[in-house]
Amino acid sequence: DAKTTQPNSMESNEEEPVHLPCNHSTISGTDYIHWYRQLPSQGPEYVIHGLTSNVNNRMASLAIAEDRKSSTLILHRATLRDAAVYYCILRRSGGSNYKLTFGKGTLLTVNP
Amino acid sequence: GAVVSQHPSWVICKSGTSVKIECRSLDFQATTMFWYRQFPKQSLMLMATSNEGSKATYEQGVEKDKFLINHASLTLSTLTVTSAHPEDSSFYICSASLGLTSTDTQYFGPGTRLTVL
């Protein structure tokens, strides 16, 4: 399976935008890029996913590089409630790829 | 959005006893439910995948006789930790999915913290 690489931690200030990077240089053409986040002492929650085009939803935006070897999760205005571990996960179409394989993720700290 | 609940949210038990954790999808019928375990400061590890009415599929290294999974309906899956020992102390999290494609979202429960004394 293609792997992802994320920084261990990032820091942001409240109400400022946050750009969380993810490298996936071995991504295949059928791999979807998913982002989940886990708030302290809670189960993960879905954030966003995409294949080739940039995606927006009420939580965040996902910017995907043209060569798809990297992507960036964008939180437009960070709040204290966005402090969490953010996981970038690749899921390939077909087979047993309904599973989510969690890496170490990026721990986002939001300063007031 | 889809809601998944877990019960209990935390449990403390004595070594050698069994503990049952329930996972319910409250407002949708889940084709598949998943059970994860998370040790402190570590990431989630998938333990098993369960489909309603069939036997669970366990990940390599997970003892199926120790971690019994029952998926009796499209809204309920249970994980029983049998003869629990202190090394089984962990954060157990379930998730539910509407389907099995690479775009189907997994909805996670809030987790159950198990402490075995």
HADDOCK unambig.tbl for C-alpha pairs under 7 A between the chains (distance, minus, plus):
assign (segid A and resid 32 and name CA) (segid B and resid 102 and name CA) 6.90 0.50 0.50
assign (segid A and resid 42 and name CA) (segid B and resid 110 and name CA) 4.98 0.50 0.50
assign (segid A and resid 42 and name CA) (segid B and resid 111 and name CA) 6.16 0.50 0.50
assign (segid A and resid 43 and name CA) (segid B and resid 93 and name CA) 6.30 0.50 0.50
assign (segid A and resid 43 and name CA) (segid B and resid 108 and name CA) 5.56 0.50 0.50
assign (segid A and resid 43 and name CA) (segid B and resid 109 and name CA) 5.62 0.50 0.50
assign (segid A and resid 43 and name CA) (segid B and resid 110 and name CA) 4.62 0.50 0.50
assign (segid A and resid 43 and name CA) (segid B and resid 111 and name CA) 5.58 0.50 0.50
assign (segid A and resid 44 and name CA) (segid B and resid 108 and name CA) 5.93 0.50 0.50
assign (segid A and resid 45 and name CA) (segid B and resid 107 and name CA) 6.64 0.50 0.50
assign (segid A and resid 45 and name CA) (segid B and resid 108 and name CA) 6.32 0.50 0.50
assign (segid A and resid 46 and name CA) (segid B and resid 105 and name CA) 6.88 0.50 0.50
assign (segid A and resid 91 and name CA) (segid B and resid 102 and name CA) 5.42 0.50 0.50
assign (segid A and resid 92 and name CA) (segid B and resid 102 and name CA) 5.95 0.50 0.50
assign (segid A and resid 93 and name CA) (segid B and resid 101 and name CA) 6.66 0.50 0.50
assign (segid A and resid 93 and name CA) (segid B and resid 102 and name CA) 5.18 0.50 0.50
assign (segid A and resid 94 and name CA) (segid B and resid 101 and name CA) 6.83 0.50 0.50
assign (segid A and resid 97 and name CA) (segid B and resid 102 and name CA) 6.07 0.50 0.50
assign (segid A and resid 98 and name CA) (segid B and resid 100 and name CA) 4.99 0.50 0.50
assign (segid A and resid 98 and name CA) (segid B and resid 101 and name CA) 5.61 0.50 0.50
assign (segid A and resid 98 and name CA) (segid B and resid 102 and name CA) 5.42 0.50 0.50
assign (segid A and resid 102 and name CA) (segid B and resid 43 and name CA) 6.35 0.50 0.50
assign (segid A and resid 102 and name CA) (segid B and resid 44 and name CA) 5.98 0.50 0.50
assign (segid A and resid 103 and name CA) (segid B and resid 43 and name CA) 6.31 0.50 0.50
assign (segid A and resid 104 and name CA) (segid B and resid 43 and name CA) 5.57 0.50 0.50
